[in-house]
Structures are given as structure tokens and as C-alpha cells.
Amino acid sequence: MTVFERTKELAIKRGLSLADLEIKAGLSDKSLYKWKKSNPSSDNLQKVADVLNVSTDYLLGRTNQMNSYDSSNKTTDIADDTLIMAFDGKPIPDEEREKLLDYARYIMSQKKEK
């Protein structure tokens, strides 16, 4: 599987079109399609990996492990309005998303109190 194919497949799983992914990663229009014929720059690869929350090695096909770090220490800013939430490959409606974020904030506040 090529870098482009792996990126496209993962974007779809995350509920993103390639155009959305380019915007979120700060890439120019249709730039991901260039990955079909040439390798991306390390900077652009890292930007896409960050948006998709995977390692660059995963996108390059060097590993099947999406993240090469211990996710138990990773935190996500749940106040971030650009937080992507999806279930079964489909975006979660805003009303449900807010309920989930409220619950996540509650859980985090409970952990901080301990």
C-alpha cells in the first residue's frame, strides 16, 4: 500500500475527505494527490500524521502500529473546537458531540481531584 493509499484510507476512517485533511494540515489544494507519484516532504508527512493522530512510520507503511508512543500519557484538548469525533467512520452530530465532551470533561475533573 502506498503512502497516498494509506493516508486516504485512514482519512475516510476518520470521517475526513482528502480536501478536509489538506485544510486541517495546512496543505495546498490537491497536494495529497501528488503523493501518488512522489514521496511527500517530511514536513508535510508530519502535518498529515498529526491531523490523523498516527505516526509518520504508519503512513509510510513501516509499521502497522498507528502510534509509536505510549498513548496513556497523551492528552487531548477537549476545549478544541476542531477536535474530530466520529463513530463507525461517520461524524458524530454536534449535539451528541457536546454530550460526549461534557462527559469527558467530567471524567477529567474527577481524575484531577484524586
DSSP file (Angstrom, degrees, kcal/mol; ACC not computed):
  #  RESIDUE AA STRUCTURE BP1 BP2  ACC     N-H-->O    O-->H-N    N-H-->O    O-->H-N    TCO  KAPPA ALPHA  PHI   PSI    X-CA   Y-CA   Z-CA
    1    1 A M              0   0    0      0, 0.0     2,-0.0     0, 0.0     0, 0.0   0.000 360.0 360.0 360.0 133.9    0.0    0.0    0.0
    2    2 A T     >  -     0   0    0      1,-0.1     4,-2.6     4,-0.0     5,-0.2  -0.286 360.0-106.8 -80.4 168.0    1.4    3.4   -1.0
    3    3 A V  H  > S+     0   0    0     32,-0.2     4,-2.4     1,-0.2     5,-0.2   0.912 122.5  50.3 -59.7 -42.9    1.6    6.5    1.3
    4    4 A F  H  > S+     0   0    0     31,-0.5     4,-2.9     2,-0.2     5,-0.2   0.940 111.0  47.4 -61.6 -47.7   -1.3    8.0   -0.6
    5    5 A E  H  > S+     0   0    0      1,-0.2     4,-2.5     2,-0.2    -2,-0.2   0.908 113.8  47.2 -62.0 -42.9   -3.5    4.9   -0.3
    6    6 A R  H  X S+     0   0    0     -4,-2.6     4,-2.1    53,-0.2    -1,-0.2   0.900 113.8  48.2 -66.2 -40.6   -2.8    4.6    3.4
    7    7 A T  H  X S+     0   0    0     -4,-2.4     4,-2.5    -5,-0.2    -2,-0.2   0.928 113.1  47.1 -64.9 -46.4   -3.5    8.3    4.0
    8    8 A K  H  X S+     0   0    0     -4,-2.9     4,-2.2     2,-0.2    -2,-0.2   0.922 112.2  50.0 -62.5 -45.1   -6.7    8.2    2.0
    9    9 A E  H  X S+     0   0    0     -4,-2.5     4,-1.9    -5,-0.2    -1,-0.2   0.915 113.7  45.1 -60.3 -44.6   -7.9    5.0    3.7
   10   10 A L  H  X S+     0   0    0     -4,-2.1     4,-1.8     2,-0.2    -1,-0.2   0.878 109.5  55.1 -70.2 -37.9   -7.2    6.5    7.2
   11   11 A A  H  <>S+     0   0    0     -4,-2.5     5,-3.1     1,-0.2     4,-0.3   0.923 108.5  49.2 -59.6 -43.9   -8.8    9.8    6.4
   12   12 A I  H ><5S+     0   0    0     -4,-2.2     3,-1.5     1,-0.2    -1,-0.2   0.916 109.1  51.9 -62.1 -43.6  -12.0    8.1    5.3
   13   13 A K  H 3<5S+     0   0    0     -4,-1.9    76,-0.4     1,-0.3    -1,-0.2   0.825 109.5  50.8 -61.5 -30.6  -12.0    6.1    8.6
   14   14 A R  T 3<5S-     0   0    0     -4,-1.8    -1,-0.3     2,-0.2    -2,-0.2   0.419 121.1-109.6 -87.5   0.8  -11.6    9.4   10.5
   15   15 A G  T < 5S+     0   0    0     -3,-1.5     2,-0.4     1,-0.3    -3,-0.2   0.767  76.5 128.4  78.6  26.2  -14.6   10.9    8.6
   16   16 A L      < -     0   0    0     -5,-3.1    -1,-0.3    -6,-0.2     2,-0.2  -0.908  52.2-139.9-117.0 141.5  -12.5   13.3    6.6
   17   17 A S     >  -     0   0    0     -2,-0.4     4,-2.4    -3,-0.1     5,-0.2  -0.506  35.2-108.8 -82.1 165.9  -12.3   13.9    2.9
   18   18 A L  H  > S+     0   0    0      1,-0.2     4,-2.4     2,-0.2     5,-0.2   0.865 122.2  54.5 -64.7 -34.2   -8.9   14.5    1.4
   19   19 A A  H  > S+     0   0    0      2,-0.2     4,-2.0     1,-0.2    -1,-0.2   0.913 108.8  47.9 -64.6 -42.1   -9.8   18.2    0.9
   20   20 A D  H  > S+     0   0    0      1,-0.2     4,-2.7     2,-0.2     5,-0.2   0.913 111.2  51.2 -63.0 -42.5  -10.7   18.4    4.6
   21   21 A L  H  X S+     0   0    0     -4,-2.4     4,-2.2     1,-0.2    -2,-0.2   0.909 108.4  51.3 -61.9 -42.8   -7.4   16.7    5.5
   22   22 A E  H  X>S+     0   0    0     -4,-2.4     5,-3.0     2,-0.2     4,-0.7   0.910 111.7  47.7 -60.7 -42.4   -5.4   19.2    3.4
   23   23 A I  H ><5S+     0   0    0     -4,-2.0     3,-0.9     3,-0.2    -2,-0.2   0.947 112.9  46.9 -64.0 -49.1   -7.1   22.1    5.0
   24   24 A K  H 3<5S+     0   0    0     -4,-2.7    -1,-0.2     1,-0.3    -2,-0.2   0.828 115.3  46.7 -64.0 -31.8   -6.6   20.8    8.6
   25   25 A A  H 3<5S-     0   0    0     -4,-2.2    -1,-0.3    -5,-0.2    -2,-0.2   0.537 113.1-118.1 -87.1  -7.2   -2.9   20.0    7.8
   26   26 A G  T <<5 +     0   0    0     -3,-0.9     2,-0.2    -4,-0.7    -3,-0.2   0.815  64.3 144.7  75.2  30.2   -2.3   23.4    6.2
   27   27 A L      < -     0   0    0     -5,-3.0    -1,-0.2    -6,-0.2     3,-0.1  -0.612  53.0 -98.4 -98.4 160.3   -1.5   21.9    2.8
   28   28 A S    >   -     0   0    0     -2,-0.2     3,-1.8     1,-0.1     4,-0.3  -0.329  55.0 -74.6 -74.6 161.2   -2.4   23.3   -0.6
   29   29 A D  T 3  S+     0   0    0      1,-0.3    -1,-0.1     2,-0.1   -10,-0.1  -0.295 114.8   0.4 -58.6 131.9   -5.4   22.2   -2.6
   30   30 A K  T >> S+     0   0    0     -3,-0.1     3,-0.6     1,-0.1     4,-0.6   0.551  90.0 128.7  67.2  10.8   -4.9   18.7   -4.3
   31   31 A S  G X4  +     0   0    0     -3,-1.8     3,-0.9     1,-0.2     4,-0.4   0.825  64.1  61.7 -67.6 -29.4   -1.4   18.3   -2.8
   32   32 A L  G >4 S+     0   0    0     -4,-0.3     3,-1.5     1,-0.2    -1,-0.2   0.843  94.6  62.5 -65.1 -30.8   -2.2   14.9   -1.4
   33   33 A Y  G X4 S+     0   0    0     -3,-0.6     3,-1.5     1,-0.3     4,-0.3   0.777  91.6  65.8 -65.5 -24.7   -2.9   13.6   -4.9
   34   34 A K  G XX S+     0   0    0     -3,-0.9     4,-1.9    -4,-0.6     3,-1.2   0.732  85.0  74.1 -65.9 -21.4    0.8   14.4   -5.7
   35   35 A W  G <4 S+     0   0    0     -3,-1.5   -31,-0.5    -4,-0.4    -1,-0.3   0.633  80.8  72.1 -68.7 -11.9    1.7   11.7   -3.2
   36   36 A K  G <4 S+     0   0    0     -3,-1.5    -1,-0.3    -4,-0.2    -2,-0.2   0.858 112.7  24.2 -67.1 -34.2    0.5    9.1   -5.8
   37   37 A K  T <4 S+     0   0    0     -3,-1.2     2,-0.3    -4,-0.3    -2,-0.2   0.665 129.1  26.9-107.6 -22.0    3.6    9.8   -7.9
   38   38 A S  S  < S-     0   0    0     -4,-1.9    -1,-0.2     0, 0.0     0, 0.0  -0.967  82.5 -98.2-142.7 158.1    6.2   11.2   -5.5
   39   39 A N        -     0   0    0     -2,-0.3     3,-0.1     1,-0.1    -3,-0.1  -0.495  42.7-115.6 -75.6 142.4    7.0   10.9   -1.8
   40   40 A P        -     0   0    0      0, 0.0    -1,-0.1     0, 0.0     2,-0.1  -0.322  33.5 -97.4 -72.5 159.2    5.8   13.8    0.4
   41   41 A S     >  -     0   0    0      1,-0.1     4,-2.5    -2,-0.0     5,-0.2  -0.406  33.5-115.2 -68.4 155.6    8.2   16.0    2.2
   42   42 A S  H  > S+     0   0    0      1,-0.2     4,-2.1     2,-0.2     5,-0.1   0.857 116.2  55.0 -62.4 -34.0    8.9   15.0    5.8
   43   43 A D  H  > S+     0   0    0      2,-0.2     4,-2.0     1,-0.2    -1,-0.2   0.936 111.2  42.5 -64.7 -47.5    7.3   18.3    7.0
   44   44 A N  H  > S+     0   0    0      2,-0.2     4,-2.2     1,-0.2     5,-0.2   0.876 112.5  54.0 -68.1 -37.5    4.0   17.6    5.1
   45   45 A L  H  X S+     0   0    0     -4,-2.5     4,-2.5     1,-0.2    -1,-0.2   0.914 109.2  48.9 -61.1 -42.6    4.0   14.0    6.1
   46   46 A Q  H  X S+     0   0    0     -4,-2.1     4,-2.4     2,-0.2    -2,-0.2   0.893 108.8  53.0 -65.2 -40.6    4.3   15.0    9.8
   47   47 A K  H  X S+     0   0    0     -4,-2.0     4,-1.9     2,-0.2    -1,-0.2   0.923 112.3  44.4 -60.8 -44.7    1.4   17.6    9.4
   48   48 A V  H  X S+     0   0    0     -4,-2.2     4,-2.4     2,-0.2    -2,-0.2   0.911 112.0  52.4 -66.9 -42.5   -0.9   14.9    8.0
   49   49 A A  H  X>S+     0   0    0     -4,-2.5     5,-2.4     1,-0.2     4,-0.8   0.888 108.5  51.8 -60.3 -39.2    0.2   12.4   10.6
   50   50 A D  H  <5S+     0   0    0     -4,-2.4     3,-0.5     3,-0.2    -1,-0.2   0.914 110.4  47.3 -64.5 -43.3   -0.6   14.9   13.3
   51   51 A V  H  <5S+     0   0    0     -4,-1.9    -2,-0.2     1,-0.2    -1,-0.2   0.902 117.1  42.8 -64.4 -40.4   -4.1   15.5   12.0
   52   52 A L  H  <5S-     0   0    0     -4,-2.4    -1,-0.2    -5,-0.1    -2,-0.2   0.513 108.9-126.5 -84.9  -4.5   -4.8   11.8   11.6
   53   53 A N  T  <5 +     0   0    0     -4,-0.8     2,-0.3    -3,-0.5    -3,-0.2   0.920  69.5 114.3  59.1  47.8   -3.2   11.1   15.1
   54   54 A V      < -     0   0    0     -5,-2.4    13,-0.2    -6,-0.1    -1,-0.2  -0.880  69.9 -95.7-135.6 169.4   -0.8    8.5   13.7
   55   55 A S     >  -     0   0    0     11,-3.5     4,-1.6    -2,-0.3     3,-0.2  -0.499  28.3-121.7 -82.3 157.4    3.0    8.2   13.4
   56   56 A T  H  > S+     0   0    0      1,-0.2     4,-2.3     2,-0.2     6,-0.2   0.851 114.3  61.4 -65.1 -33.2    4.7    9.0   10.2
   57   57 A D  H  >>S+     0   0    0      1,-0.2     5,-2.4     2,-0.2     6,-0.9   0.868 101.5  52.7 -61.3 -35.4    6.1    5.4   10.1
   58   58 A Y  H >45S+     0   0    0      8,-0.3     3,-1.1    -3,-0.2    -1,-0.2   0.944 109.7  47.1 -64.6 -46.9    2.5    4.2   10.0
   59   59 A L  H 3<5S+     0   0    0     -4,-1.6   -53,-0.2     1,-0.3    -2,-0.2   0.864 111.3  52.1 -63.0 -34.6    1.7    6.4    7.0
   60   60 A L  H 3<5S-     0   0    0     -4,-2.3    -1,-0.3    -5,-0.1    -2,-0.2   0.584 114.5-118.3 -77.1  -9.3    4.9    5.2    5.3
   61   61 A G  T <<5S+     0   0    0     -3,-1.1    -3,-0.2    -4,-0.6    -2,-0.1   0.645  79.4 124.4  81.5  15.3    3.9    1.6    5.9
   62   62 A R  S   <S+     0   0    0     -5,-2.4     2,-0.3    -6,-0.2    -4,-0.2   0.699  80.0  14.2 -78.7 -19.4    6.9    0.9    8.1
   63   63 A T        -     0   0    0     -6,-0.9    -2,-0.2    -5,-0.1    -1,-0.2  -0.982  57.2-143.4-149.6 156.0    4.7   -0.3   10.9
   64   64 A N  S    S+     0   0    0     -2,-0.3     2,-0.6    -3,-0.1     3,-0.1   0.386  77.5 100.7 -99.4   0.3    1.1   -1.3   11.3
   65   65 A Q        -     0   0    0      1,-0.2   -10,-0.2   -11,-0.0    -7,-0.1  -0.783  67.3-150.1 -85.7 119.8    1.0    0.3   14.8
   66   66 A M  S    S+     0   0    0     -2,-0.6   -11,-3.5     1,-0.1     2,-0.4   0.852  79.8  32.7 -63.4 -36.2   -0.7    3.6   14.4
   67   67 A N        -     0   0    0    -13,-0.2    -1,-0.1     2,-0.1     4,-0.1  -0.974  58.7-162.1-126.0 135.6    1.2    5.3   17.2
   68   68 A S  S    S+     0   0    0     -2,-0.4     2,-0.3     2,-0.1    -1,-0.1   0.331  71.9  74.3 -95.8   7.9    4.7    4.7   18.2
   69   69 A Y  S    S-     0   0    0      2,-0.0     2,-0.8     0, 0.0    -2,-0.1  -0.724  95.1 -91.6-117.2 167.6    4.3    6.3   21.6
   70   70 A D    >   -     0   0    0     -2,-0.3     3,-1.3     1,-0.2     4,-0.2  -0.694  32.6-163.0 -79.4 109.6    2.6    5.4   24.8
   71   71 A S  G >  S+     0   0    0     -2,-0.8     3,-0.9     1,-0.3    -1,-0.2   0.589  77.3  81.4 -73.5  -8.7   -0.9    6.9   24.5
   72   72 A S  G 3  S+     0   0    0      1,-0.2    -1,-0.3     3,-0.0    -2,-0.0   0.761  97.0  43.7 -68.1 -21.6   -1.5    6.6   28.2
   73   73 A N  G <  S+     0   0    0     -3,-1.3     2,-0.3     2,-0.1    -1,-0.2   0.457  92.8 104.4 -98.6  -2.0    0.4    9.8   28.7
   74   74 A K    <   -     0   0    0     -3,-0.9     2,-0.3    -4,-0.2    -3,-0.0  -0.595  51.7-165.2 -83.4 138.3   -1.2   11.7   25.7
   75   75 A T        -     0   0    0     -2,-0.3     2,-0.4     2,-0.0    -2,-0.1  -0.902   7.4-149.7-120.2 153.3   -3.8   14.3   26.4
   76   76 A T        -     0   0    0     -2,-0.3     2,-1.2     7,-0.0     3,-0.0  -0.966  22.2-122.8-120.9 138.0   -6.2   15.9   24.1
   77   77 A D    >   -     0   0    0     -2,-0.4     3,-1.7     1,-0.2     6,-0.1  -0.674  25.9-173.2 -79.9  99.6   -7.5   19.4   24.5
   78   78 A I  T 3  S+     0   0    0     -2,-1.2    -1,-0.2     1,-0.3    27,-0.1   0.564  80.3  67.1 -75.6  -5.2  -11.2   18.8   24.6
   79   79 A A  T 3  S+     0   0    0     -3,-0.0     2,-0.5     3,-0.0    -1,-0.3   0.558  76.0 109.1 -83.9  -8.5  -11.9   22.5   24.6
   80   80 A D    X   -     0   0    0     -3,-1.7     3,-1.5     1,-0.2    -4,-0.0  -0.560  61.3-154.4 -72.6 119.4  -10.5   22.5   21.0
   81   81 A D  T 3  S+     0   0    0     -2,-0.5    -1,-0.2     1,-0.3    -3,-0.0   0.652  91.8  62.2 -69.8 -14.5  -13.4   23.1   18.6
   82   82 A T  T 3  S+     0   0    0      2,-0.1    -1,-0.3   -58,-0.0     2,-0.1   0.385  70.8 132.2 -92.5   5.3  -11.5   21.3   15.8
   83   83 A L    <   -     0   0    0     -3,-1.5     2,-0.5    -6,-0.1    -5,-0.0  -0.382  55.1-135.3 -58.7 125.1  -11.5   18.0   17.7
   84   84 A I        +     0   0    0     -2,-0.1     2,-0.4     7,-0.0    -1,-0.1  -0.729  26.3 179.6 -89.7 126.0  -12.6   15.3   15.3
   85   85 A M        +     0   0    0     -2,-0.5     7,-1.9     7,-0.1     2,-0.3  -0.993   9.4 157.1-128.7 129.0  -15.1   12.9   16.7
   86   86 A A  E     -A   91   0A   0     -2,-0.4     2,-0.4     5,-0.3   -71,-0.0  -0.975  24.0-156.7-145.6 157.5  -16.5   10.0   14.6
   87   87 A F  E >  S-A   90   0A   0      3,-2.6     3,-1.8    -2,-0.3    -2,-0.0  -0.993  81.6  -5.2-137.7 130.4  -18.1    6.6   15.1
   88   88 A D  T 3  S-     0   0    0     -2,-0.4    -1,-0.1     1,-0.3   -74,-0.1   0.838 130.3 -57.2  56.4  35.2  -18.1    3.9   12.6
   89   89 A G  T 3  S+     0   0    0    -76,-0.4    -1,-0.3     1,-0.2   -74,-0.1   0.496 117.3 106.7  79.1   3.8  -16.5    6.2   10.1
   90   90 A K  E <  S-A   87   0A   0     -3,-1.8    -3,-2.6   -76,-0.0    -1,-0.2  -0.931  76.0-105.9-118.7 140.9  -19.3    8.8   10.3
   91   91 A P  E     -A   86   0A   0      0, 0.0    -5,-0.3     0, 0.0   -76,-0.1  -0.281  34.2-118.2 -60.8 145.6  -19.0   12.2   12.1
   92   92 A I        -     0   0    0     -7,-1.9    -7,-0.1     1,-0.1     5,-0.1  -0.718  35.3-105.9 -84.2 132.3  -20.9   12.5   15.4
   93   93 A P     >  -     0   0    0      0, 0.0     4,-2.8     0, 0.0     3,-0.3  -0.214  29.7-112.5 -57.0 149.5  -23.7   15.1   15.3
   94   94 A D  H  > S+     0   0    0      1,-0.2     4,-2.4     2,-0.2     5,-0.2   0.860 115.2  53.3 -54.1 -42.3  -22.8   18.3   17.1
   95   95 A E  H  > S+     0   0    0      1,-0.2     4,-1.4     2,-0.2    -1,-0.2   0.924 114.3  41.2 -62.0 -44.7  -25.5   17.8   19.9
   96   96 A E  H  > S+     0   0    0     -3,-0.3     4,-2.3     2,-0.2    -2,-0.2   0.866 111.5  57.4 -69.4 -36.9  -24.1   14.3   20.6
   97   97 A R  H  X S+     0   0    0     -4,-2.8     4,-2.6     1,-0.2    -2,-0.2   0.918 105.4  50.1 -59.7 -45.2  -20.5   15.5   20.4
   98   98 A E  H  X S+     0   0    0     -4,-2.4     4,-2.6     1,-0.2    -1,-0.2   0.883 108.7  52.2 -63.1 -38.5  -21.2   18.1   23.1
   99   99 A K  H  X S+     0   0    0     -4,-1.4     4,-2.2     2,-0.2    -1,-0.2   0.923 111.3  47.2 -62.1 -44.0  -22.7   15.5   25.4
  100  100 A L  H  X S+     0   0    0     -4,-2.3     4,-2.4     1,-0.2    -2,-0.2   0.905 112.4  49.2 -65.0 -41.3  -19.6   13.3   24.9
  101  101 A L  H  X S+     0   0    0     -4,-2.6     4,-2.6     2,-0.2    -2,-0.2   0.893 109.2  52.5 -65.6 -39.5  -17.3   16.2   25.5
  102  102 A D  H  X S+     0   0    0     -4,-2.6     4,-2.1     2,-0.2    -1,-0.2   0.919 111.2  47.1 -60.9 -43.1  -19.2   17.2   28.7
  103  103 A Y  H  X S+     0   0    0     -4,-2.2     4,-2.4     2,-0.2    -2,-0.2   0.906 111.3  51.0 -65.9 -40.7  -18.8   13.6   30.0
  104  104 A A  H  X S+     0   0    0     -4,-2.4     4,-2.4     1,-0.2    -2,-0.2   0.899 109.3  50.8 -63.3 -40.1  -15.1   13.6   29.1
  105  105 A R  H  X S+     0   0    0     -4,-2.6     4,-2.4     2,-0.2    -1,-0.2   0.900 109.5  51.4 -63.1 -40.1  -14.6   16.9   31.0
  106  106 A Y  H  X S+     0   0    0     -4,-2.1     4,-2.0     2,-0.2    -2,-0.2   0.937 110.3  47.9 -61.5 -47.5  -16.4   15.4   34.0
  107  107 A I  H  X S+     0   0    0     -4,-2.4     4,-2.0     1,-0.2    -2,-0.2   0.910 112.2  49.9 -60.6 -43.2  -14.1   12.3   33.9
  108  108 A M  H  X S+     0   0    0     -4,-2.4     4,-2.0     1,-0.2    -1,-0.2   0.886 108.8  51.7 -65.1 -38.0  -11.0   14.5   33.6
  109  109 A S  H  X S+     0   0    0     -4,-2.4     4,-1.5     1,-0.2    -1,-0.2   0.873 108.8  51.7 -66.4 -35.0  -12.1   16.7   36.5
  110  110 A Q  H  X S+     0   0    0     -4,-2.0     4,-0.9     1,-0.2    -1,-0.2   0.883 108.9  50.2 -66.8 -38.6  -12.6   13.6   38.7
  111  111 A K  H  < S+     0   0    0     -4,-2.0     3,-0.4     1,-0.2    -2,-0.2   0.881 108.3  53.0 -66.5 -38.1   -9.1   12.4   37.9
  112  112 A K  H  < S+     0   0    0     -4,-2.0    -1,-0.2     1,-0.2    -2,-0.2   0.840 104.5  56.1 -66.5 -32.6   -7.6   15.8   38.8
  113  113 A E  H  <        0   0    0     -4,-1.5    -1,-0.2     1,-0.2    -2,-0.2   0.768 360.0 360.0 -71.0 -25.0   -9.4   15.7   42.2
  114  114 A K     <        0   0    0     -4,-0.9    -1,-0.2    -3,-0.4    -2,-0.2   0.474 360.0 360.0 -78.2 360.0   -7.7   12.4   43.1
